[in-house]
Amino acid sequence: MTINGTTKRPPSNRNLCQEGQTTVNGKRSCKGKIVFQELFNDLSTSKWKKEKKFAGDPDYEFVLYQDNATNVYVKDKILHIKPTLLEDAYGEGFATNSQGIDLGATCTGVYGTDQCVLKPRAWLILPPVISAQISTMDYFSFKYGIVEISAKLPKGDWIYPGLRYSYTPIGRFCCQPKVNGDRSLSSRTVGKRFNIGSIRSRGRKDLEIFDVLYYRLQMFLSLGVGVGGQVYPDIPEVHKPWVSGEPKAQLNFYRNKDKWYNTWNDDSELLVDYIKVWAI
């Protein structure tokens, strides 16, 4: 545009960026910008790492995380993460078979530990459940921001979905166990529809999750479904078929399979519609 013989350039869009607190992979971002968005057209290997390991710190779930099409897949733009029985894949009695499982070079856990190689001995058995866990650890990390997730929770005894940052849980889209007879129902009532939850990382060095503060700086996203575990809370009015922290906990959980597995059905899976991360 020319005015009085002088050419005027249109205003630069750069001036519209108000630098905020959020950093993405170490670089500062503009306030209000969507810095990560996943609509699950597929399960992109440029965004997500699929874990292959025996569960360990911090929850020590009774789960083997695998990259199986049965346990993690995208269908009709929805992410599905579904736990299944180990012995459905490996055969009846395999959980106590001395052969065990060696994940070898495919293991994403800590090499040389029980996260990669596990052989049953005495009271120690293989996890009775196979599930899945994916993360952005190798591709996307951020400091400060708002995470929005639309998800439908799994139904069934002792199943819980998890959203993590780094190696520490920051929140589970799960209710307190509800009692029905002698069973704990981890999300029986909220698994009927998609629910939207948000996580806000504020300024300074704090993290706000539904008004609860946690301390941590850099974060990456992780989605998975756990079952049971060594730190699953003991609730007096709920009969739990194992004692958390006890050496035989996983074995006792396995021995009670007929009780808890009867509560699992086609709705015993985590469904995720979308994830968005906003800069602040």
NULUM-325172 format. One record per atom (N, C-alpha, C): residue in one letter; x, y, z. Coordinates in steps of 0.001 Angstrom, whole numbers, plus 524288, in hexadecimal, padded with zeros to 5 digits. Layout:
BEGIN
AXYZ;...
//
This chain:
BEGIN
M803567FB6080000;M800008000080000;M8037F804D980000;T80205808D97FC84;T8051780DA27FC1B;T801DC812517FDD6;I80401815738016B;I8016D81A3480352;I8052D81EBE802BE;N80385822DF7FFB6;N806D4827727FECD;N80C37825E67FCDB;G80C3F821F87F95A;G81134820607F708;G8147681CD97FA77;T8127D81BAB7FF1E;T8157281856802B5;T812CC8130180324;T815DA80EF98025C;T813BE809A9802B8;T8135F807FB80869;K80EAB8065B80A05;K80DD38047A80F55;K80D207FE8880F41;R810167FBF781287;R80F8C7F64D812F1;R80B557F4EE816F0;P808717F0B5815FE;P804887EF17819CF;P807317ED8881EF1;P8047C7EE108234B;P806D97ECB182850;P8088F7E70782871;S80CF17E61582ADE;S80F1B7E0CD82B33;S80C287DD9682F37;N80B307D8A082DE9;N8089F7D51B8319A;N80C0B7D3EF83654;R8110F7D514835CF;R8148E7D41583A33;R813097D73F83EFD;N810BE7DBDD83E15;N80F3E7DF2684275;N80A9E7DCEB84574;L807DF7D92384310;L803617D6C984597;L804F67D29D8498F;C809C47D10D84986;C80BA57CD0D84D26;C80D3E7CF818524A;Q80A6A7CE1D8565C;Q80BDE7CFDA85B9B;Q80EB07CB6085E49;E813AC7CC0A85F05;E816DE7C7E386140;E815137C69F866C8;G814417C194867CD;G8125A7BFE886CE5;G8165A7BCB686FDE;Q814687B98887374;Q817D57B658876C3;Q818FC7B1088746A;T815BC7AF50870C1;T8163A7AA0B86EA3;T81B077A97F86B30;T81DE57A53586BE5;T8220F7A3BE86845;T820C379E638660C;V821FA79DA586112;V8210A798B585E6C;V82637796B485C5A;N827C37922085E36;N82CE078FF485CD2;N8312E7940185DA0;G830927970D861D9;G8348379ADE86359;G833F97A03A860FF;K830377A10F85D6C;K82F8E7A61D85AD8;K82A9D7A8D485CB9;R82AEE7ADFD85D95;R8268A7B11785F7C;R8221E7B14185B7A;S81D357B12485D5D;S818AB7B12D859EF;S8153B7B5E485B13;C8118F7B7038577F;C80DF17BB6485810;C809587B9DD85B86;K8076E7BD8285E9C;K802EE7BC8B861EC;K7FE317BB1485EA1;G7FB337B74186087;G7F6667B5C185DEB;G7F70F7B23985938;K7FBD37B120857B1;K7FCD27ADE085323;K7FC0F7A81885485;I7F9CA7A525850E0;I7F99679F798518F;I7FEEE79D4985006;V801C379B45853CE;V8071179972852D2;V8074379390851C2;F802F6790DE852E4;F8029F78B43851AD;F7FCE6789E7850E9;Q7FBCC7870284CB5;Q7F66F7855784BBB;Q7F68077FEC8495F;E7F37277C7884B9B;E7F2FB7773284995;E7ED38775EB848E0;L7EBA777528843F8;L7E63D773DA842AA;L7E5B276E198413F;F7E9FA76B438418D;F7EA1C765A3840BA;F7E7EC763F583B70;N7E9F07666F8375A;N7E9007645D83221;N7EBE475F2F8317D;D7F03775EB783455;D7F31B759CE834B5;D7F66375A28839A9;L7F9797563383A9C;L7FCF87564B83F20;L8026F7576F83D1E;S8038375C7383C77;S8083C75E2E839CB;S80D2575CB783CD0;T810D875A6383A05;T815D87590B83C6E;T8195875DD083CF7;S817A77624183AB4;S81A9D7671783B67;S818BE76A1D8402F;K814C776822842DB;K812C476A9D84799;K812F97670184C57;W81226761F584B6D;W8114275E5E84FC1;W81536759E384FD5;K81716758CE85463;K81A6B7543F85557;K817207502985823;K8172174B5785638;K8143274719858A7;K817C87441085C54;E8162A743B18612B;E8195C7410A86510;E8190E73B2186467;K81D787389186557;K81DCE732D98657C;K821067317486A53;K81E5D7305E86E8F;K8211C72F6087373;K81D5872D2D87781;F81F9172ABE87B84;F81C87729558800E;F81BEB72E328836F;A8174072F018856F;A81635733B388888;A819BD733D888D5D;G81B487389C88EBA;G81E98739528934E;G81D4973E6289608;D8214E7413A897A4;D820B17462589A57;D81D63749F989717;P8199574CCE89941;P8189274D4489EDA;P8142D749D38A0E8;D811097475B89D75;D80C577449F89F42;D80CEA73EB689F92;Y810BC73C8F89CD7;Y81193736E589CD1;Y80C777340589BB3;E809F3735948975E;E8051673333895C4;E805E672D6E8947E;F801B972A63894B9;F801FB724D689367;F801437242B88D8B;V804C67269D88A98;V804017273E884F8;V80926726B188207;L808D17244187D7A;L80CFE724648799B;L80B32728138754A;Y80E2E72C4F87468;Y80CD57300087048;Y80F3A72E2686B27;Q80BD472D7786743;Q80D8A72B8D86234;Q80B5972EE585DCA;D80DDD72E8385943;D80C18731348548B;D8091472D4D8513C;N8045572C09852F8;N801107284D8503B;N7FC4072B0084DFE;A7FAB07297384957;A7F60772BBE846F6;A7F12172A9F84A26;T7F1457268A84D55;T7ECDB7254D850B2;T7EC5E7293885528;N7F0C472B4C856ED;N7F0DB72E9785B97;N7F1167347085A85;V7F31F73604855FD;V7F35673B9C854C0;V7F2B673C5684EE1;Y7EECA73F7084D6A;Y7EDCB7405F847E6;Y7EA437452084751;V7E9FE7471E84282;V7E68874B7C8413A;V7E2627498983D79;K7DD8174ACE83EAC;K7D91C7496883B49;K7D53D74DE483B31;D7D3C974F938368B;D7D00F753E5835E5;D7D1BE758B683902;K7D6D4759DC838D0;K7D92275E7583B50;K7D89275E678414A;I7D86A759BA8437B;I7D8427591984928;I7DCB37557384AB7;L7DFC77570C84EAA;L7E3D7753AA850C0;L7E15F74FC98548C;H7E2B274ACF853DC;H7E0DF746AB8575E;H7E58E7445D85A40;I7E5357440885F66;I7E913741308627D;I7E61073D5D865EC;K7E6E27385686503;K7E3AA7344686766;K7E71A7302886A17;P7E62B72F0C86F14;P7E90372AD9871B1;P7E6B1725858705C;T7EA03721A086FD9;T7E85971C4A86EC9;T7EB647189487256;L7E9C3713B88727E;L7EC6570FE7875CD;L7F15A70DD98732F;L7F57F70D6987641;L7FA7070B4D8744A;L7F9A7705DE87204;E7F697702A4874AF;E7F6126FD3587316;E7F28A6FC8A86E56;D7EF977009F86CE8;D7ECC970070867F2;D7F09A700B68635C;A7F5097033186445;A7F8FC703C386029;A7FD016FF628603E;Y7FE6D6FD87864EF;Y802C06F9CA86568;Y8010F6F44B86702;G7FC266F3A58687A;G7FA596EE71869F6;G7F95F6EDE886FCA;E7F5D56EA6A87121;E7F4596E96F87687;E7F9156E7C3879C4;G7F9AD6EA2287E51;G7FDE36E8C4881E1;G803086EB77880CF;F8034D6EEB887CB8;F808436F12487B46;F80A376F4FC87F56;A806B56F7468826A;A808526FB1B88658;A80C156F8C688A56;T80BB46F3A888B2A;T80F1A6F11188EFC;T813356EDA788C61;N8136F6EDB888736;N817336EA9888446;N81CAF6ECAD88526;S820526E94D88680;S825B26EAF9887B2;S8287A6ED2F882F1;Q826406EC7287E4A;Q828B06EE8487987;Q829196F477879B6;G824F66F6F487B95;G824FB6FCA087BFF;G824F06FF5F876C0;I8260C70474876D9;I82624707A787217;I82AF770B248722A;D82DDE70B0A86DE2;D8325E70E8086D15;D8310A7120E86879;L8304B7171C86993;L82ED871AD58657F;L8336D71C4F86204;G8381571B04863B4;G83CB571BE186080;G83D8E7218885EF1;A83F687223A85A1E;A840C07277585841;A83BFE72AEC8577B;T83750728B085757;T8329472BDC856A5;T830D072E7785BB1;C8331A72CFE86005;C8316C72F1386516;C8328A734E88657D;T82EA8737DB86745;T82F5173D7886812;T8304F73ECD86DC9;G8309D73AD487113;G831B773BA687699;G8378C73BE2877A5;V838EB73B3F87C91;V83E6C73B7D87E2D;V840FE7363787D3C;Y844DA73634879C7;Y847857315887855;Y849F372EC387D20;G849797299287D5C;G84BD1726A58819F;G848837266288685;T843A77284388639;T840297282388AB8;T83B49724E68896C;D837DC7246588D65;D833007218A88CA7;D82F4572453888F4;Q8309A728FB8872E;Q82D5E72BA088353;Q82E017293187DE7;C8324C7265A87D1E;C833667241D877F6;C8335E71E24877E0;V834D471BBC87C20;V835017160687C6F;V832877145688190;L82ED9710B488138;L82C4E70ED4885F8;L82B277090388572;K82D29705FA8892D;K82C3F7005B8893E;K829D76FEE388E80;P825466FC5188E6F;P822B36FACF8934C;P826236F745896A6;R825DA6F83389BBD;R828976F4ED89F84;R825D46F5928A4C6;A824E56F1318A750;A822286F12A8AC52;A81D146F4488ABE6;W81C7E6F86C8AF15;W817B66FB9B8AF15;W8179D6FFB28AAB8;L81C20700828A821;L81C66704728A402;L81A577022789EE0;I816437049389CBC;I81403702CE897CB;I8141770743893DC;L812D6705FB88F07;L8124B70A0588B11;L80D5270D2488C09;P80D2B7121188A70;P8085D7151888AFC;P803E97126188819;P7FF58711E388A7A;P7FB0670F22887F1;P7F83B7124A883B7;V7F9DC7173E882EF;V7F72A71AA887F3C;V7FB0E71D0087B5C;I7F96E71D578766B;I7FC4A7204987273;I7F940725488715E;S7FBF8729B48712B;S7F97872EAB86FF4;S7FD25731D586C87;A7FC21736E186C16;A7FF5D73A36868C0;A8002073F8386B48;Q8046B741FC869E4;Q805B17474086BBF;Q808BD749FF86772;I8072174ECB8662E;I809DE751D086233;I80B747570F8647E;S80F967595B86270;S8115C75E6386474;S813DC7619D86029;T8144C766BD86137;T816EE76A5185D96;T81C8976B5D85F41;M81E9976816862AD;M823A37691D8651E;M827F576A7786139;D82828767C485CE4;D82C65768A18591D;D82B3076CF58552E;Y8267A76F3885567;Y824CF772C285141;Y822C27780E8531C;F820357783385792;F81DCD77D0E85950;F81E1777D7A85F3B;S8204B781DB86107;S82061783058669C;S81F58788D586740;F81D5278A4186BBC;F81C0078FC586C8A;F81C6B7913687242;K81CDB7964E8732B;K81D037987187873;K818C779C9C878D2;Y8152079BD587C55;Y810A779F4B87D3B;Y80CCB79F04878A9;G807DA79EA2879DC;G803E979E6A875D5;G7FEE479BF8877D6;I7FB2E79B448745E;I7F62F798D3875A3;I7F5777941B87214;V7F46E78FA187469;V7F35878AE287178;V7ED84789D9871BB;E7EB1D7892A86D2E;E7E58B787D486CE7;E7E5087828A86A48;I7E21277F0286CC3;I7E16E779C586AA0;I7DBBF7783A86AEF;S7D9BD77617866A1;S7D470774028667D;S7D4E076E1286659;A7D2C776B8486A64;A7D389765E886AD8;A7CECA7634086D3B;K7CE1375E6886BD6;K7CA2775B0786E32;K7CD0E756ED8715C;L7CBA37566E8764F;L7CEA075330879E7;L7CD1174D7387996;P7D0CD74A0287AB6;P7CF957446587AA6;P7CC72742CF87F6D;K7C92A73ECB87EAD;K7C62573CA2882F4;K7C8427373C88451;G7C7F9735D188945;G7C9CE730B188AF5;G7CD107311488FE1;D7CD1A72CEB892DA;D7CFDC72CEC897D7;D7D5B772D8D8971C;W7D7EC7310E89A41;W7DD90731EA89AD5;W7E02D7342C89607;I7DD0C7361689243;I7DF37738A888DA1;I7DF5C73E8488E8B;Y7E3A17411188D1B;Y7E3CF746C088D85;Y7E6FC7491088900;P7E4EF74D3A88696;P7E7DE750018828B;P7EB99753D688515;G7EFD37551488276;G7F39F758AF884B4;G7F5A675CA0880CC;L7F66D7616D8829A;L7F9227657A87FA0;L7FDD476709882D7;R80270766AD88081;R8073B767988837A;R80A7F76BDE880FC;Y80DEB76E3188428;Y812277715D88212;Y8172676F338844E;S81B2076F2188133;S8201276CC588292;S81F1476748884A9;Y82152765F388940;Y8208D760BD88B64;Y81D00760C889021;T81A437652D8910E;T8170A765AE895AC;T81169766A589429;P80D94763CC8968F;P80820764C389521;P8068976A538967D;I803D476CF4892EA;I801D27722689428;I7FBF67721B894AD;G7F95C76DFB89319;G7F3B776DE1893BB;G7F16976946890ED;R7ED547671F8931C;R7EA8F762E689085;R7E4F47648C88FC8;F7E2FB763D988B05;F7DD897650588A16;F7DA667605888C04;C7D9B27602B89126;C7D76675BA2893AC;C7D4E775D4F898BE;C7D0D775AEA899EE;C7CE3D75C3589ED9;C7D06B758D78A33A;Q7CECC759D98A825;Q7D022756818AC86;Q7CD3F751408ABB2;P7CFB574CEA8AD67;P7CD08747D28ACD3;P7C7B8747EC8AF60;K7C3A0746058AC95;K7BE4B745BE8AEA1;K7BD26740138B003;V7BA3573F258B428;V7B96D739E58B636;V7B463737808B41F;N7B4C1732BA8B247;N7B02B72FB48B0AE;N7B12372A2A8B294;G7AEEE728D38B706;G7B032723D88B975;G7B5BF724048BB78;D7B9017206A8B9B3;D7BE70720538BB87;D7C22D722118B748;R7C024724F48B366;R7C374726748AEFA;R7C44A72C508AECA;S7C8D272DD98ACE3;S7C9F77335C8AC22;S7C914734B58A66E;L7C5E6738A88A56F;L7C4AC73A368A017;L7C77673F4E89EF0;S7CBB373F0689BF1;S7CF147439589B65;S7CCA4747F68984A;S7C95C746B98947B;S7C6FA74AE689162;S7C1EF7490888ED7;R7BEDC74628891AE;R7BA21743CC88F85;R7B639747ED88DB3;T7B5D774C408908D;T7B1C97500B88F4D;T7B3857542388B5B;V7B8977554C88B1D;V7BA4C75981887AB;V7BC21757928825D;G7BBDD752918815D;G7BDC17507B87C71;G7B9BF7508E8781C;K7B53F75310878F0;K7B112752E887518;K7B18175722870ED;R7B4A175B32871D2;R7B4E175F6F86E0B;R7BA4F761DB86E34;F7BB5D7652686A41;F7C056767E486A34;F7C03176C5386E29;N7C45276CC687131;N7C4DB770EE87505;N7C9A07741E8739F;I7C95D7792E87480;I7CDC877C9D8735E;I7D05477E368787D;G7D54D77D1D878F9;G7D83D77EB987D91;G7DC917826687BEF;S7DE01785F487F67;S7E234789A087E1B;S7E648789A488261;I7EB1378A93880CA;I7EF8078AE58845F;I7F24C78FF98833B;R7F306793268872F;R7F5757984488670;R7FAA07988288960;S7FEBF799AE8868E;S803D179AA5888E8;S8048B7A0888893E;R804917A2AB88DFD;R804BB7A85088EB0;R80A617AA4988ED4;G80AF37AF5188FF5;G810207B1A789037;G813477AF83894C0;R817BE7B1A589594;R81B6C7AFF08998F;R81CE27AA3C89891;K81C597A6E289C83;K81DFC7A17789BDC;K819B979DB989DAB;D814CA79F4C89D12;D810A679BE789EF0;D80D3B799FD89A7E;L80A6B795E089B95;L806FB79376897CA;L801B2792B689A53;E7FD8A79486897B6;E7F8457943A899DA;E7F51479039896DC;I7F32678C52899A1;I7EFE07885E89744;I7EADB7881D89A5F;F7E6A778A2489817;F7E1AE78A5989ADB;F7E27678CA98A050;D7E53F791088A090;D7E62C793FD8A55D;D7E9DF7914A8A934;V7ECA978D528A778;V7F0A578AD88AAC2;V7F5F378C218A868;L7F99A78DEC8AB8E;L7FEAD78F9E8A997;L802CC78B568AA23;Y805E778ABA8A60D;Y80A4B787288A619;Y80F1578A2E8A440;Y813A9788908A5F3;Y8187478B568A48D;Y81B417885C8A033;R81C4D78AF689BE6;R81F75788C4897B7;R81FDF78CCC89359;L823F178C838903D;L8249E7904D88C12;L8235578DF5886B9;Q8273378B8688438;Q82657789AD87EE5;Q822BC784EC87EC1;M81F46784CE87ADA;M81B67780A687A9F;M81B0677E648752F;F8199477960874DB;F817D87771B86FF5;F812D87741E87124;L80FEA772DD86D0E;L80ADF7705686DBE;L80B7076A6F86D79;S80857767BA870A3;S8084C7620F87096;S802C676028871B1;L800E675C9086E8A;L7FBBA75A4986F28;L7FC357546586FAE;G7F93B7522487331;G7F95B74C7F873C4;G7F4EE74AA387734;V7F48D7458E877B9;V7F0B87432A87B34;V7F39373F4F87EB4;G7F30F7401D883CC;G7F56573C9C88797;G7F1427393D88A2C;V7F3147350B88CA0;V7EF8F7318988F78;V7F234730038948D;G7EF75730CB898EF;G7F1A272F5689E01;G7F6AC7322E89F2B;G7FA2C72F8E8A1EE;G7FF43731DE8A2FC;G800BC731D18A8B7;Q805C87328E8A9A4;Q807DD732408AEF3;Q806C2737158B234;V8050773B598AFD1;V803BD740038B2E1;V7FDFE741648B26E;Y7FAD573DD18B054;Y7F52B73EB28B01E;Y7F32F73F438B5B2;P7F0337435F8B6E3;P7EEC4744688BC50;P7EB63740248BEB6;D7EC5E73F0B8C3B3;D7E91373B7E8C6B2;D7E4BE73EA48C93A;I7DFE673D5B8C7F5;I7DB647401E8CA08;I7D86673C5E8CD95;P7D79F73DC88D287;P7D56173A298D65C;P7D051737978D4A3;E7CCC673A928D237;E7C7A2738718D0E4;E7C78D7358F8CBA7;V7CC00735318C8F9;V7CC44732928C3EB;V7CFCA72DC88C45A;H7CDB9729528C2C6;H7D0DF7248B8C2E3;H7D46B724698BE1B;K7D969724B68BF05;K7DD4B724898BADA;K7E01171F458BB37;P7E05571C4E8B6F6;P7E27C716FE8B747;P7E874716C18B790;W7EAE571ADB8B957;W7F07F71AD68BA52;W7F1BD71F3C8BE1F;V7F63971EE48C08E;V7F805722FA8C41E;V7FC83725D68C181;S7FBDD72AEA8C0B8;S7FFDA72DF98BE07;S804FC72DD78C10A;G8093D72D1A8BE2E;G80E6872CF28C089;G81018727978C259;E80C9E723D68C237;E80DDD71E898C3F2;E8106471B788BF7A;P8143E7182F8C09A;P816E6715488BC6D;P81345711FB8B912;K80F2470FD58BB6A;K80B9470C718B884;K806E870F5F8B63D;A8072F714858B60C;A802B5717A48B44A;A800F2716268AECF;Q804A1715DE8AB21;Q80338714AB8A5B7;Q8013270F158A537;L8037270B758A82E;L801AC706138A826;L7FC1A705A48AA37;N7FAEA7085E8AE85;N7F5A5708388B0B2;N7F1AF70ABC8AD08;F7F34F70EDC8AA58;F7EFE8711498A678;F7EEAD70D648A221;Y7F29D70AA98A050;Y7F1F6706C489C2D;Y7EE587025B89DE1;R7EEEE7009B8A2AB;R7EBBB6FC4E8A4A9;R7E5F96FDCA8A51D;N7E4D1702D08A54F;N7DF6D704A58A5B7;N7DD3F7067B8A078;K7DFA0704C189C3E;K7DE257068289703;K7D859705B7895E4;D7D62C7015489795;D7D0AD7003689660;D7CD017044A898AB;K7CE93706E689CDC;K7CB3D70AD789F4A;K7CB837100E89C66;W7D04C711F589B5A;W7D0B471729898FB;W7D0007170F8930B;Y7D184712DE89082;Y7D116712D688ACE;Y7CB657128F88906;N7C7FE7109088C50;N7C26D7106088AFA;N7C002715CD88A70;T7C29A719D588C8C;T7C08271F2A88C35;T7C272722038875A;W7C5F871F9E88459;W7C80E7220C87FA2;W7C494720B887AF5;N7C4267247A87754;N7C0FF723A1872AA;N7C30D7271086E3E;D7BFDD727EA86A4E;D7C19372B11865CE;D7C29E730BA8673D;D7C09C7328086BB8;D7C179737E386D77;D7C64373861870FE;S7C9297342E8719A;S7CDCC7344C87502;S7D29373625871FD;E7D21A73AC686FBB;E7D66773D1786CCD;E7D6307430086D4A;L7DAB47456686CD0;L7DB1974B1586CB5;L7DA7774CEA8671A;L7D6E3750A08663F;L7D627752FD86123;L7D798758B88617D;V7DADC75A8A85E04;V7DC887600385E04;V7DB0E76273858CC;D7D7FB7669985915;D7D6257695685468;D7DA4176D3285273;Y7DC567706B85602;Y7E0577742F8546E;Y7E378775F885923;I7E7F97783B8580A;I7EB5177AAE85BFF;I7ED3977FD2859C5;K7ED0C783EF85CE4;K7EF217890585B55;K7F26678B3685FCE;V7F6A278DBE85E74;V7F9DF7907C86242;V7FA2C796308609F;W7F8C3799B48642F;W7F8AF79F548632E;W7FD1D7A1FB8661A;A7FF7A7A5C58639E;A8038B7A8E68662B;A800FC7AD08869A7;I803A27AE6286DF1;I801AA7B27C8716F;I805B47B6CF871F6;
//
